Amino acid sequence: MYFHGGLKPIVVSIFNDRQYTFSGALQMQFRWYHVAVAGLAILLLAAAIQMIGPSVDRDVLYQVSAMDLFSNGSYGGIVDAKTLRSNGDFGIGTFDGLNGEMIVLNGTVYQAASDGKVHIMGDSATIPFADVTFFDADDTVTLAGHYNFTSLTTGLDEKLSSKDKFYAIRIHGTFSYLKLRSPPLQDEPYPVLSEALKNQSIFEMQNVTGTMVGLYTPAYAKGVGWPGYHFHFISDDGQTGGHVLELSANDIVAALDDTPRFSMVLSP
């Protein structure tokens, strides 16, 4: 459908087939009709934008608490899982009372508990420390050959575009060996982290397929974050998870998401 207007009578062609001519008062009504339709469309668009709300900045690392504060025994939850998920779909952390290890993958918040079980956590679960972002890979790198945890971090160092940035890192594959940990729920008054981890549970497994969810923190952020690499793991079947202490794998493919902006919350 198209229109011929101006000062001349309006001629409407429908599907390049039939033509209809409007003039005089009918022409004026036709014009006002289209003004009204355009106005309604603008109002509907404005309402839709208001409902959607502001766009999400997907290049921010959102952190709950500071590492020095947390590691000195500040294990009380200060945000809930719903708030955390509104700020990222990928990340790591823990839960109120240092109750297990957190893995956030594809927007789902998992708890790898100290008894070896993995749970999907509801929106009301509270969190004392975490790092999340909306994961969008900026680069994908391949590390050919055999790797353990130390050689993996050395290999990743060589692939980072800058060691002064924060990176979210996702590695999916089959691991011939994994050594994981998870701390138990702590009693108040909370001990410092080094003491709390003396009672952590250790899990060793072989030939497991899943995803390593990790973070690289630059050295200058010591005290705010945990400098270097920090990885948690969850298996594809959702039955196994924890903090990665050691690994063995061949031909690792890592997706890197550098996050140039940083946001931290310190209290509810």
N, C-alpha and C positions, 0 to 999 in steps of 0.2 A: 504494500500500500504506500502511495506517495501523494503529496499535495502540491498544487499550484496555487499560490495565494497572491499577496500584494494587494494592489487596489482593484485588481480585476476580480471577477467572480471566481470563487474557489472551485477548482476542478479536482475531484478525487478519483484516482485510478486504483482499482482493486485487482491485485494479481495480474496487472497489465492486460486486463480483459475488458471489464465494463467501466465506463466513466460516468460520474454524477456531478452536476454543476449546482452550486449554491450561490445565491446572490441576495442582496437586500437584507431584510431582517433575519432571514434564515442564515445568511452568511455571517452576520454578527453573532447569532446564537452558536453557530458552529465554532467560531473563534473563541468565544468565552468558554465553551465546553472544553476545548483543549487547554486553555489556561488553567481551568479547574483541575483537569486531570494531571497536568504538570505539577501544580501546587500540592496535590494529594501525594504524588510520587515523592516529592521532596520531603514532606512530613513523614512518610513511611520510612524513607531512608534515614532520616535523622533519628527516628525512634529505634531503628535497628542498630545504628551505631551506638546509641546510648545503652541499649541492652547488652551489646557485646562488650562494651567498656574499652578502656585503653589497651593498646597492643602490648604484648608481653615482651620484655627485653630478654632475648634468649642467650645473650652473651654475658650474663652476670653469674658469678659464683656466689651463692647465698649460703652463709655460714651461721650456724647456731653456736654461740659462745666462742671464747678464745681458748686455744690449747693450754696455755699456762693456767688459766682459771679452771678449766675442766680437769686437768691432770693433778691439780691440788685438792681434788675431792668434791668438786662442784657437779654432782651427778643428778641434781633435781631437774626434772623436765621444765623447760621454759617456753616451748612451742608445741603444738600438737601436730599430728601427722597430716591433717587436712591443710594446715598452713604450710607445712613443708612441701607438700605436693603442688601447692599453688605457686611455688617458687622454683620447682625443678622436677624432672622426671627421671633423674639419674644421679646416684650419689651413694655416700657411705656415712655411717655414724653409729650411734648406740641409743639405748632407751633409758627411761627413768631408773635411777639406781644402778646404772651400768649393767643393765639386764640384757646381755647378749650383744651380738653384732648386727648392725643394720645394713641392708642392701636395698637400694632403690633402683629398680630397673623397669623401664617402659612404664613409669608412673605407678608401679605397685611397690608398696613398702613391705619388705620382708624382715623378720627377726630370725637370725640363726642363734638359737638358745644354747645354753651350756650343756644341756642334756642331749645335744646332737639333732634335735628336731628343728624344722623350719616352719614358721607361721607367717601368714599374711596378716598384717596389723591393720586395725580399724583406724578411722579418722581421729578418735579420741586418745590414742596412744601419745604419751608425752616424751619429749626428746631434749636431753641436756647438751648434746653436741652432734653436729652433722654438717656435711657439705653437699649441696645439690646444685645442679644446673639443668637447663633444658639441653639435652645432648643433640648436637648437630656436628657431625664429623667435618673438620676442616682439612684433615689429611689422613691417609691410610698408609701405614708403613709395614713392610715385611721384613722379618728378622729370620733369615735362613740359617738352618743348622739346629744344634741342640742347645737348650738353655735351662739354667736353674734361676733362682730368684736374683742372685747377684749379677749374673751375666745378662739377664733380661734388663735390669735397670741400667747397666752400662750400655747395652745396645740402644735402649730408648734415649739415653742422654745424647747419643750421636745423631738421633733423628729429630730432636726438638729444634724448632726454628729459633727459639730463644729460651734460655734457662731463667729468664726474668719474668716469665709469665706463669699463671696457673693453667693447668691442663686437666681436663677430664679424659680418662683413658678407658677404652672398652676393648677387651680381648676375649674373643670367643674361640673355643677349640676343645680338643681332647687332650687331657693332661695324663701322662703316664704315672705321675705321682703328685700328690698334693698333701701338704701339712697345714692344717687350719687350727685356729684357736677361737674360743668364745668364753668370755668371763661370766661368772654367775652373778645373780642379783646381790648387791651389797647391802649390809645393814648400816643404819646410822648409829653413831657418827661415821660418815664415810671416810675410808682410808685414802691416802694418795694413790694415784694410778699404779705406781710401781709395786706397791704392796697388794693392791687389789688383784693384779695380774698374776700374783704368785699362786693363786687358786684357780687359774683358768683351766678350762678343759681343752685337751689337744686331740685332734682327729687326724688320722692318716688314711689315705685312700689311694687306690690305683685305677687307672683307666677310666676316668670320669670326664664327662663332657659338660661344659657349662660356660659361664661368663665371668670373667674377672672385671669388676667395677672398681676403677681406681682414680686416684688424684695425684698430680704432681704439684708440690708446693715449693716455690723458690726459697733459697736459703735466707734471703733478707726478711722473710715473713716468719722466722722462728719466734715462737711465743704466741703468735696469732694462730699459726697452723703448725703442722708436723712436716718439717722440711724433708724434701725428697719424695719418694714414692710410697703410697699407702693403698693397698689393694684388699678388697673383699671379694668373695666368690659365692656364686650360687649355681647349682647344677641345673641342667635343662629340665629335669623332672621335678625340681623344686623341693627335693628331699634332703639336700646337703648344702651347707654353707658355713661361712666364717671368715675370719681375718686370715689372709694368706701369709704364712711364715716361710714356706719353701715350696718349690715346684720343680717339675721336670717335664719338658715339652719340646717338640720339634716344630720348626718352621712357623713361628708365631706371627700372626697378623694383628696389628694394633690400630684401632681408630682413635685419632687424636682430636680433641675439641679444645682449642685454646680460648680462655675466658678472660678478656681484657678488663672486665669490670668486677668489682668485689663489693659485697654487702654483708654486714654482720649484725646480728641481734644479740643483745647481752642480757635482756630481761623480758619477762612476759609483756 
